[in-house]
């Protein structure tokens, strides 16, 4: 996958996270992994389309029996879908996880009045 596509994916992910208010510099490594998986998925998607969206193919095992099995590309895409969902959860990039972390505005604390000093502290401060 071209580096330009990865950097475009990363920019979009970071922009989305900033828009949602969930971006932090600490997440860069996780974002890079997620972006790499997005790039892989896109490459597999292109190959899958070129195969005519072939989901299964015939396979002859050692015993000579022929069976249908999922194509390697389709199997890889299934695994990537699960991983992408997991990472989008980690990065709060889907509605379900975003709703869980979204917090109401933190109320502003009222200014506390200074507590009166004890007689002992008053006496000690007078002698200093």
N, C-alpha and C positions, 0 to 999 in steps of 0.2 A: 504494500500500500504506500502510495506517495506520501512524503513527509508533509506536503502542502495540505492533503486531505486530513491528516491527523491534527495539524495545527488548527485547521478550520473547525474540526470536531471539538477540540479543546477550547477554542474561543467560545463556541456556542454553549458548551457545558458550563464554563466559568461564568459567562454572561447570564445564563439561566439561573445558576446558583446565587449569583449576586442579586438578581432580580427578586428571587424568593427570600433573600436575606439569610441564606444558609452557608454561604461561602466563607472559608477560612484558609489561609495559606497552609495550614497544617494538613489539608486534604490533598495537596498537590500529587503525592505519590498514588493515592487511591484514584484520583482523577485521571492520571496517566494510564493506569491499568484499565480503567473503564473506557477511555478513549481508544486504547489499543484493541480492546474487544469490539468496540463499535466498528473500527476499521476492518478487523477480521470478518465480522459479520457481513459488512457491505461487500467484501471480496467474495465470500461464500455465496451471497445472494446473487451476485453476477454470474458465478459459475453454475449455480442452481438454475437460473433462468436460461443460460446457454444450453443446459442439458435437457431443456424442454420441461422443466419442473419435475424431473423424474425422482420419485420418492423411493421406489424399490427397484432391485434388479435380481436376476437369478444367480444363485450361488450353488456350486456343486461341492459338497464336502468330501472328505477322504473316503467315506464309505460309498461314494457314487450317487448319493441322494441329492436331488436338486431342490432347493428351497428358495423362497423369496426372502430377501433381507433389505433393510434400509440402506440407501446409498451412503457412502462415507461422508459426502458433503451434507446430506440431510441430517445425519447423526451429529455432525459437528455443529450444525446450525441449532439443533435442539439443545445441545449442551450450552452453547453460547447464549441462547435466549434465557436460560435459567440463570447463568452467571450475570448477564446484563441486568436481569431483574433484581438480583441480589445487590449488585453494585449501585443500581439506581435507588434502591432502598437506603443503602449506606449514605449516599450523597443527597438524600431527600429530594430526588428528582421525579417523584411520582406523587399523585394526590394523596394516596393512602398514608405514606410515611410523612409527607409534609404536614398533613392535618394533625398527626400525632405530636410533632415537634413544635408546631406553631403555638406560640404562647401569647396570651393577652398582654397588652402593654403593662409594663411593670409600674405600679403606682409610685408616685413621688412620695418619699418619706416626709412626714411633717417634721419641722425643726423641733428638736426636743429642747425644753428649757433647761438651763444649767441647774443641776440639783444643788441645793444649799449645802455648803461644806459643814462637816461635823464640827462640834466645838473643839475637839482635839486638833483637827487640821487647822482651824482658825487660830488656836492658841500657838501651835507650832510655827505657823507662818508669821505671826506677830513677833515672835522671839528671834526670827532669822534676820 
